[in-house]
Structures are given as C-alpha cells and as structure tokens.
Amino acid sequence: MKKISLMFLLLVSIEIQNNIVFSHFYTGKTEFVLTNPNKDEKKLISLWRSVVKVESNNGRYLFNEIENAIGVSQIRPIMIEEVNQILGYNKYSHEQAWDSITSFNIFKDFQKHFNPDFDLERGSRMWNGGRLGMNKESTLSYYEKILIYENI
C-alpha cells in the first residue's frame, strides 16, 4: 500500500511498507530514507508536515523580509543560533535553511532538545514562539492552524 503526501514544493514523502522515503517531486531523486520509523519519528514527520504547510504552504523559496525568515519552515537567524548553541558548535548557517532537508534537520534538532516526545502542541507552539512558546498566548492561534493540517 502506497500513501503519497506532498511535503513541500519539490520534496515528497512516500510511505512504503514502514519506510518513509523523501525524494524530489520532479526528478524522483531520493534524498534520504527513514527506515522502519518508530512512533516518535512518525510523530516528528507529522508535526513537520503541518509546520511546513502553516509556515509556507509548501513553498520552498519563500522569504519573509520583515522577520528574515527563509525556506519551507521559515527559519530565522535566531533559530540557527539556538540550534547551534544546543549542538555546541556552528553546524548550521542561516543560508543553509533554504535547503529543505537541512531545514528538516534544524527542525529535528530543535524538537529533539525541547520536545523529545514530539508532542504536537508543545512542538508547534515552541517552533512558533521559541523555547518559551508554551507560555505565550500568541502561539495558541498557530497551534490551532497546526491542528487543521494534522486532521486532513
């Protein structure tokens, strides 16, 4: 049984026999395979898909000039600083966030540190409002948008 869902403009994920394959939509070139993802990894992918839909409506090359946010998950420079601090070295640059797979890895590193259970509400509100996102009333509307895409 194949289940195909558009992940973002040029990258799709296909679930085939417990494997999630990420490949370019037009070229079909496989970028990476998540083999036998566990329950938490599936939760992370589900959260990622919803965040990308809310942040960019699956648009890979979006730029928010006001926030200096780029790519499918609209990553700002402060997020790069945060994740590099978590990792203990400068693994990522803001420019790398244009790449969809790198954006996913930045997202994953952030979530693994602050939301290790990949809780939908916690993960989405913290992505929107930073490490204190759960304490910000302003992130509730973002979470409500995430819920819409989680239930589609």
C-alpha positions, 0 to 999 in steps of 0.5 A, spaced: 500 500 500 502 506 497 500 513 501 503 519 497 503 526 501 506 532 498 511 535 503 513 541 500 514 544 493 519 539 490 520 534 496 515 528 497 514 523 502 512 516 500 510 511 505 512 504 503 511 498 507 514 502 514 519 506 510 518 513 509 522 515 503 523 523 501 525 524 494 524 530 489 517 531 486 520 532 479 526 528 478 524 522 483 531 523 486 531 520 493 534 524 498 534 520 504 530 514 507 527 513 514 527 506 515 522 502 519 520 509 523 518 508 530 512 512 533 516 518 535 519 519 528 512 518 525 510 523 530 516 528 528 514 527 520 507 529 522 508 535 526 513 537 520 508 536 515 503 541 518 509 546 520 511 546 513 504 547 510 502 553 516 509 556 515 509 556 507 504 552 504 509 548 501 513 553 498 520 552 498 523 559 496 519 563 500 522 569 504 519 573 509 523 580 509 520 583 515 522 577 520 528 574 515 525 568 515 527 563 509 525 556 506 519 551 507 519 552 515 521 559 515 527 559 519 530 565 522 537 567 524 535 566 531 533 559 530 540 557 527 543 560 533 539 556 538 540 550 534 547 551 534 548 553 541 544 546 543 549 542 538 555 546 541 558 548 535 556 552 528 553 546 524 548 550 521 548 557 517 542 561 516 543 560 508 543 553 509 535 553 511 533 554 504 535 547 503 529 543 505 532 537 508 537 541 512 531 545 514 528 538 516 534 537 520 534 544 524 527 542 525 529 535 528 534 538 532 530 543 535 524 538 537 529 533 539 532 538 545 525 541 547 520 536 545 523 529 545 516 526 545 514 530 539 508 532 542 504 536 537 502 542 541 508 543 545 512 542 538 508 547 534 507 552 539 515 552 541 517 552 533 512 558 533 514 562 539 521 559 541 523 555 547 518 559 551 512 558 546 508 554 551 507 560 555 505 565 550 498 566 548 500 568 541 502 561 539 495 558 541 492 561 534 498 557 530 497 551 534 490 551 532 492 552 524 497 546 526 491 542 528 487 543 521 493 540 517 494 534 522 486 532 521 486 532 513 
